[in-house]
């Protein structure tokens, strides 16, 4: 089992995932632990993250790894950042 601690502006959430879980699995567990955070990260109509969400695993963009299928090991840090960009 992997234990994840998710820090939010409303406190911390503990999420327990099976070994071999992915970033996608972590996001799906947020649905049960913090529906508001889940809906801010996940676009249910397209089954993917919202375009303004950056996800890092140990400070590396998941797009440079295996995307949402990036496996999580015990002790990794997953960071979700909502960013604003313009032209």
N, C-alpha and C positions, 0 to 999 in steps of 0.2 A: 504494500500500500504506500502511496505517496501522499503526504500531507502538504497542503498548500495553505498559505495564509494570504488572504487578499485584503489589502488595506484600501479603504474608501474614505470619503469625507464623512461617512456616518459610522466609522469604526472599522473593526477587522472581522473578516469572515474566515472560518476554517473550512477547507474543502478537502475531502479525502478521495483520492482517485486510485484505481488499480494500477499496478506496475504496467508500463507499456502505453499509458494514456498519452493523448496528444493535446495540443493547444485547443483543438476543436472540442475535445471531451471536457476540458476545463471550462470553456465558454458555455457549453450545454449545462454544466452543473450550476453555473451562475443563475440559470433560469429558476432553480429551486431555492437558492440561497439569497439572491438579490434580483428580483424581477426587473427593477428599475435600471440597475447596472447592465443586466443582460440586454434589455431592449435598447440601451444606448450603444452597446457594442455590436449587437447582432440584428441584421435586417432579415426578419423571418420571411418576407415576401420573396427574397432572392436566395435565401439559405447561405448567406455569407456575411462578413462584417460590413458595416457601413464604410463608405469610401474614405471618410476622414479619421479612421481609427488606425493607428500605428501599433503593431504588436512586436515587442522585443522579447527574446529569450536570452537571458544573460547578456543583455545589451546588444544583441544582434537581431536585425530585422528578420522576421520569419520568412519574408519573401526571398531572402538570400539562403534560407535553409530549405525546409520542405513545406513551407506555407503553414496552413492550419493543421496539416498532418505531421508537423514537427513533434517528435516524441519528447516527453518530459521525463527527466531523471530526477531522483531525489535531490533536493537542495538547489534546483534551478530557480532563477528569478524571472517571472513573467511580468512584463510591464505593458499596460494598455494606456495609450496616449491619444486623446482626441485633439486634433490640430486644426488650425484655420490657415488657409492659404489663399492667396489671391494673385492677381497679375499686375 
